[in-house]
Amino acid sequence: MRFKINQQQKEQTLAFIIAGLVIVSFYFMISYFGVIRSFFNKTMAILLPFVVGFAIAFVVTPLMQIIENKVLSKLKIKSKYKRVIAAITTIFIVIAGVSLSIYILLPQLISSINTLIILLPDYLMAAEAYLQELILELNISPEFTNILIGSGEEILHMLAGIVREYLPQVITYSIQIANFLFRIFLGLMIALYILIDRERFAQQFRKMTYAFLSPKGAAQTLRITRLSAKTFKSFIIGKSIDSIIVGMISFLVMTIFNWPYAILISFIIGITNMIPVLGPFIGAIPSIFILFIVDPMVSLWFLVFIILLQQLDGNVIGPMVLGDSMGLPGLWIMFAIVIGGGFFGILGMFVGVPIFAVIYTIIKEIVDQRLIQKNIDLEIKNTSE
């Protein structure tokens, strides 16, 4: 007698197989995480020009479309020539903007870092004297005072050693910087080719998708690709504008109150603000330390300012610029930042949010669709009604 497997047994067997593969894959990733991470980092270093090229083309495509469809619309030339002119103009604008920013900021950043390194011993002595004076005013017991002063000196000297060791490396690593700039230049050239032939690349991707997947799977893949592109574009552009505004506010306030190292600290605050939620506090830690060794009272006022700036950014500037483009609850944003940062550092903290936003949207759609198929309504009702 031939044994027959019903549909339910097939589904259960398939579920067990998938679960087993997931468990084995997870165990393999945990066991060989160091090897996988090293291979990933090496691969990313090799492919950096292509990653940079795709990222630049991805971000500046709206600018190229404006130039092509509006600025060059009245020119009586072939469309392919308009595309080439628009792409070259876009890349030139990017290079000019970055070069101007470097020309304005870099000399002042280097000057601030050099000044900080030179005056660091004097700043540390002044900070130590301030702490001793504060301890005397608070009338703290001598035993605890000795412990506190000793610990404070150790911490200050340790931080000073870190500053002396790593800050000069930012200036002296000329070979690495030159290599990185060369890769960025290659990325710009790759971005130019992508901008010129972006429709062809998109068509090739669609052909490959439909060639290797079922029509339904290909349609789903393209839909997820469009969702990912929209999410990343709105996040990167919006967060960049938000960070520029935050950095400018920081520079304006520090200049008004005549706080030291306004350009250096505002640059740190603006860059770290690219990381959602935790960015302002990550940037505030080294900034507060720099201000503390210069003037402890200024560092306290700066801490108050950062808290107010974070509230302003989180409740006014961020929603105004970004809107609800991520569609993620606060808990899942923190989850994406922690997981991304844990696996891939600062870059993971930045890209973790848009990646998880795409995953969250897809899972939410699947769950909602299955609930509709089962005719189940689990929406939270307003109990006040």
C-alpha positions as CSV (number, residue, x, y, z in Angstrom):
1,M,0.0,0.0,0.0
2,R,1.4,3.4,-1.0
3,F,1.8,5.9,1.8
4,K,0.3,9.4,1.0
5,I,1.3,12.6,2.6
6,N,-1.5,15.2,3.1
7,Q,-1.1,18.9,2.7
8,Q,-0.9,19.6,6.4
9,Q,2.0,17.1,6.8
10,K,3.8,18.7,3.8
11,E,3.5,22.1,5.4
12,Q,4.7,20.8,8.8
13,T,7.7,19.0,7.1
14,L,8.6,22.2,5.2
15,A,8.3,24.3,8.4
16,F,10.7,21.9,10.2
17,I,13.2,22.0,7.4
18,I,13.2,25.8,7.2
19,A,13.5,26.0,11.0
20,G,16.4,23.6,10.9
21,L,18.2,25.6,8.2
22,V,17.6,28.8,10.1
23,I,19.1,27.3,13.3
24,V,22.1,25.8,11.5
25,S,22.7,29.1,9.7
26,F,22.5,31.1,12.9
27,Y,24.8,28.7,14.7
28,F,27.3,29.0,11.8
29,M,27.2,32.8,11.8
30,I,27.8,32.9,15.6
31,S,30.6,30.4,15.5
32,Y,32.4,32.0,12.6
33,F,31.3,35.6,13.2
34,G,34.9,36.9,13.3
35,V,35.8,35.2,10.0
36,I,32.6,36.4,8.4
37,R,33.1,40.0,9.6
38,S,36.7,40.1,8.5
39,F,35.7,38.8,5.0
40,F,32.8,41.3,4.9
41,N,35.2,44.2,5.9
42,K,37.8,43.2,3.3
43,T,35.1,42.8,0.6
44,M,33.7,46.2,1.4
45,A,37.1,47.8,1.3
46,I,37.7,46.4,-2.2
47,L,34.2,47.4,-3.4
48,L,34.3,50.8,-1.7
49,P,34.4,52.8,-5.0
50,F,31.3,51.0,-6.3
51,V,29.5,51.4,-3.0
52,V,30.4,55.2,-3.0
53,G,29.4,55.4,-6.7
54,F,26.0,53.8,-6.2
55,A,25.4,55.9,-3.0
56,I,26.3,59.2,-4.7
57,A,24.2,58.4,-7.8
58,F,21.3,57.3,-5.5
59,V,21.3,60.5,-3.5
60,V,21.9,63.0,-6.4
61,T,19.5,61.6,-8.9
62,P,16.7,64.1,-7.9
63,L,19.2,67.0,-8.6
64,M,20.1,65.5,-12.0
65,Q,16.4,65.1,-12.9
66,I,15.8,68.8,-12.0
67,I,18.7,69.9,-14.2
68,E,17.7,67.6,-17.1
69,N,13.9,68.1,-17.1
70,K,13.7,71.8,-16.1
71,V,17.0,73.6,-16.6
72,L,17.9,71.9,-19.9
73,S,14.3,71.4,-21.1
74,K,14.4,74.3,-23.6
75,L,17.7,73.2,-25.3
76,K,17.1,71.8,-28.7
77,I,19.5,68.9,-28.5
78,K,19.1,65.1,-28.3
79,S,17.9,63.6,-25.0
80,K,21.0,61.5,-24.6
81,Y,23.2,64.7,-24.7
82,K,20.9,66.4,-22.2
83,R,21.4,63.4,-19.9
84,V,25.2,63.6,-20.2
85,I,25.3,67.3,-19.6
86,A,22.9,66.9,-16.6
87,A,25.0,64.1,-15.1
88,I,28.3,65.9,-15.5
89,T,26.8,69.1,-14.1
90,T,25.5,67.2,-11.1
91,I,28.8,65.5,-10.4
92,F,30.5,68.9,-10.7
93,I,28.1,70.5,-8.2
94,V,28.8,67.6,-5.8
95,I,32.6,68.1,-6.2
96,A,32.4,71.9,-5.9
97,G,30.2,71.6,-2.8
98,V,32.4,69.1,-1.0
99,S,35.6,71.0,-2.0
100,L,34.2,74.3,-0.7
101,S,33.2,72.7,2.6
102,I,36.7,71.2,2.9
103,Y,38.3,74.5,2.0
104,I,36.3,76.4,4.6
105,L,36.2,73.8,7.4
106,L,39.4,71.7,7.2
107,P,42.0,74.5,8.0
108,Q,39.9,75.7,11.0
109,L,39.4,72.1,12.2
110,I,43.2,71.4,11.9
111,S,43.9,74.7,13.7
112,S,41.5,73.9,16.5
113,I,43.0,70.4,16.9
114,N,46.6,71.7,17.0
115,T,45.7,74.4,19.5
116,L,43.9,71.9,21.7
117,I,47.0,69.6,21.6
118,I,49.4,72.4,22.4
119,L,47.3,73.9,25.3
120,L,46.1,70.5,26.6
121,P,48.7,70.4,29.6
122,D,47.6,73.9,30.7
123,Y,43.9,73.0,30.4
124,L,44.5,69.8,32.5
125,M,46.2,71.8,35.2
126,A,43.4,74.3,35.3
127,A,40.8,71.6,35.4
128,E,42.6,69.9,38.3
129,A,42.8,73.1,40.2
130,Y,39.1,73.7,39.7
131,L,38.3,70.3,41.0
132,Q,40.4,70.8,44.1
133,E,38.8,74.2,44.7
134,L,35.3,72.7,44.3
135,I,36.1,69.9,46.7
136,L,37.3,72.4,49.4
137,E,34.1,74.5,49.0
138,L,31.9,71.4,49.4
139,N,33.9,70.5,52.6
140,I,34.4,66.9,51.6
141,S,36.4,64.6,54.0
142,P,40.2,64.4,53.4
143,E,40.2,60.6,52.8
144,F,37.5,60.9,50.2
145,T,39.2,63.9,48.7
146,N,42.5,62.1,48.2
147,I,40.7,59.2,46.5
148,L,38.6,61.6,44.4
149,I,41.6,63.7,43.4
150,G,43.7,60.6,42.6
151,S,41.0,59.1,40.5
152,G,40.3,62.4,38.8
153,E,44.0,62.8,37.9
154,E,44.2,59.2,36.6
155,I,41.1,59.8,34.4
156,L,42.3,63.2,33.1
157,H,45.8,61.8,32.3
158,M,44.3,58.8,30.7
159,L,42.0,61.0,28.5
160,A,44.9,63.3,27.8
161,G,46.9,60.3,26.6
162,I,44.1,59.2,24.3
163,V,43.8,62.8,22.9
164,R,47.6,63.0,22.4
165,E,47.8,59.6,20.8
166,Y,44.8,59.7,18.4
167,L,44.2,63.4,17.5
168,P,47.6,63.8,15.7
169,Q,46.9,60.6,13.8
170,V,43.9,62.3,12.1
171,I,46.4,64.8,10.6
172,T,49.4,62.6,10.0
173,Y,47.7,59.6,8.2
174,S,48.3,61.2,4.8
175,I,48.7,58.0,2.9
176,Q,45.5,56.5,4.2
177,I,43.6,59.7,3.5
178,A,45.1,59.9,0.0
179,N,44.1,56.3,-0.7
180,F,40.6,57.0,0.6
181,L,40.3,60.2,-1.5
182,F,41.4,58.2,-4.6
183,R,38.6,55.6,-3.9
184,I,36.1,58.5,-3.5
185,F,37.3,59.9,-6.9
186,L,36.7,56.5,-8.5
187,G,33.3,56.4,-6.8
188,L,32.5,59.8,-8.5
189,M,33.4,58.4,-11.9
190,I,31.3,55.3,-11.3
191,A,28.4,57.5,-10.2
192,L,28.7,59.5,-13.4
193,Y,28.3,56.3,-15.5
194,I,25.4,55.2,-13.4
195,L,23.6,58.5,-13.8
196,I,24.1,58.5,-17.5
197,D,22.8,55.0,-18.0
198,R,20.5,54.6,-15.0
199,E,17.5,53.4,-17.0
200,R,19.6,50.7,-18.7
201,F,20.9,49.5,-15.4
202,A,17.3,49.4,-14.0
203,Q,16.1,47.5,-17.0
204,Q,18.9,45.0,-16.7
205,F,18.0,44.4,-13.1
206,R,14.3,43.9,-14.0
207,K,15.3,41.4,-16.7
208,M,17.5,39.4,-14.4
209,T,14.8,39.4,-11.7
210,Y,12.1,38.1,-14.0
211,A,14.6,35.6,-15.6
212,F,15.5,33.9,-12.3
213,L,12.3,34.3,-10.3
214,S,8.7,33.5,-10.8
215,P,6.5,36.4,-12.0
216,K,5.0,36.8,-8.6
217,G,8.4,36.6,-6.9
218,A,9.9,39.1,-9.3
219,A,7.1,41.5,-8.8
220,Q,7.6,41.2,-5.0
221,T,11.3,41.7,-5.3
222,L,10.9,44.9,-7.4
223,R,8.3,46.2,-5.0
224,I,10.7,45.7,-2.1
225,T,13.5,47.3,-4.1
226,R,11.4,50.4,-4.7
227,L,10.4,50.5,-1.0
228,S,14.0,50.2,0.1
229,A,15.1,52.9,-2.4
230,K,12.3,55.3,-1.2
231,T,13.1,54.6,2.5
232,F,16.9,55.1,2.1
233,K,16.6,58.2,0.0
234,S,14.2,60.0,2.3
235,F,16.2,59.0,5.3
236,I,19.7,60.0,4.0
237,I,18.6,63.2,2.4
238,G,16.3,64.2,5.3
239,K,18.9,63.3,8.0
240,S,21.6,65.2,6.1
241,I,19.5,68.3,6.1
242,D,18.6,67.8,9.7
243,S,22.3,67.4,10.7
244,I,23.4,70.5,8.8
245,I,20.7,72.5,10.6
246,V,21.7,71.1,14.0
247,G,25.4,71.8,13.3
248,M,24.6,75.4,12.2
249,I,22.5,76.0,15.3
250,S,25.3,74.7,17.5
251,F,27.8,76.9,15.8
252,L,25.5,80.0,16.1
253,V,24.9,79.5,19.8
254,M,28.5,78.7,20.6
255,T,29.6,81.8,18.7
256,I,27.0,84.1,20.5
257,F,28.2,82.9,23.9
258,N,31.8,83.0,22.8
259,W,32.4,79.3,23.8
260,P,35.8,77.9,22.6
261,Y,36.3,75.6,19.6
262,A,32.9,76.4,18.1
263,I,33.7,75.1,14.6
264,L,35.3,71.8,15.8
265,I,32.5,71.0,18.3
266,S,29.7,72.0,15.9
267,F,31.3,69.8,13.3
268,I,31.3,66.9,15.7
269,I,27.7,67.5,16.7
270,G,26.6,67.8,13.1
271,I,28.3,64.6,12.0
272,T,27.2,62.4,14.9
273,N,23.7,63.7,14.6
274,M,23.4,61.5,11.5
275,I,22.9,58.7,14.0
276,P,19.3,58.7,15.1
277,V,18.4,59.2,18.7
278,L,21.8,58.6,20.2
279,G,23.8,60.7,17.8
280,P,23.6,64.0,19.7
281,F,24.7,62.4,22.9
282,I,27.6,60.5,21.2
283,G,28.8,63.8,19.8
284,A,28.3,65.5,23.2
285,I,30.7,63.3,25.1
286,P,34.0,64.3,23.5
287,S,32.6,67.9,23.1
288,I,31.9,68.2,26.8
289,F,35.3,66.7,27.7
290,I,37.0,69.3,25.4
291,L,35.1,72.2,27.0
292,F,35.6,70.8,30.5
293,I,39.3,70.9,30.3
294,V,39.1,74.4,29.0
295,D,36.4,75.8,31.3
296,P,34.3,73.4,33.5
297,M,31.4,75.9,33.8
298,V,31.2,76.3,30.0
299,S,30.9,72.5,29.8
300,L,27.9,72.5,32.2
301,W,26.2,75.1,30.1
302,F,27.0,73.2,27.0
303,L,25.4,70.1,28.5
304,V,22.2,72.1,29.1
305,F,22.3,73.4,25.6
306,I,22.8,69.9,24.1
307,I,19.7,68.6,26.0
308,L,17.6,71.5,24.7
309,L,19.0,71.1,21.2
310,Q,18.2,67.4,21.2
311,Q,14.6,68.2,22.3
312,L,14.3,70.8,19.6
313,D,15.6,68.4,17.0
314,G,13.5,65.5,18.2
315,N,10.2,67.4,18.4
316,V,10.5,70.2,15.8
317,I,13.4,70.0,13.3
318,G,13.4,66.2,12.8
319,P,9.7,65.7,12.2
320,M,9.6,68.8,10.0
321,V,12.4,67.6,7.8
322,L,12.0,63.8,8.0
323,G,8.3,63.6,8.7
324,D,7.3,60.0,9.4
325,S,9.4,58.6,6.6
326,M,10.7,55.7,8.7
327,G,7.3,54.6,10.1
328,L,9.1,53.0,13.1
329,P,8.1,53.2,16.7
330,G,10.8,54.5,19.1
331,L,11.5,51.1,20.6
332,W,12.3,49.5,17.2
333,I,14.5,52.5,16.3
334,M,16.5,51.9,19.4
335,F,16.6,48.1,18.6
336,A,17.9,48.9,15.1
337,I,20.6,51.2,16.4
338,V,21.8,48.8,19.1
339,I,21.9,45.8,16.8
340,G,23.4,47.7,13.9
341,G,26.0,49.3,16.1
342,G,26.8,46.0,17.8
343,F,27.6,44.3,14.5
344,F,28.9,47.0,12.3
345,G,29.9,50.0,14.5
346,I,29.0,53.6,13.6
347,L,28.0,52.7,10.1
348,G,25.6,50.0,11.4
349,M,24.0,52.5,13.8
350,F,23.4,54.8,10.8
351,V,22.1,52.3,8.2
352,G,20.4,50.1,10.7
353,V,17.4,52.3,11.0
354,P,16.4,52.4,7.3
355,I,17.2,48.7,6.9
356,F,15.0,47.7,9.8
357,A,12.3,50.2,8.6
358,V,12.1,48.2,5.3
359,I,12.0,44.9,7.2
360,Y,9.4,46.2,9.6
361,T,7.2,47.4,6.8
362,I,7.3,44.1,4.9
363,I,6.6,42.1,8.0
364,K,3.7,44.4,9.0
365,E,2.2,44.0,5.5
366,I,2.5,40.2,5.6
367,V,0.9,40.1,9.1
368,D,-1.9,42.4,8.2
369,Q,-2.6,40.4,5.0
370,R,-2.8,37.1,6.9
371,L,-5.1,38.6,9.5
372,I,-7.4,39.9,6.8
373,Q,-7.4,36.4,5.2
374,K,-8.4,34.9,8.5
375,N,-11.0,37.6,9.1
376,I,-9.4,38.6,12.4
377,D,-9.5,42.2,13.7
378,L,-7.0,42.9,16.5
379,E,-6.8,46.7,16.1
380,I,-6.7,48.6,19.4
381,K,-9.9,50.3,20.1
382,N,-10.1,53.8,21.6
383,T,-11.4,53.1,25.1
384,S,-12.3,56.7,25.7
385,E,-15.2,56.5,23.3
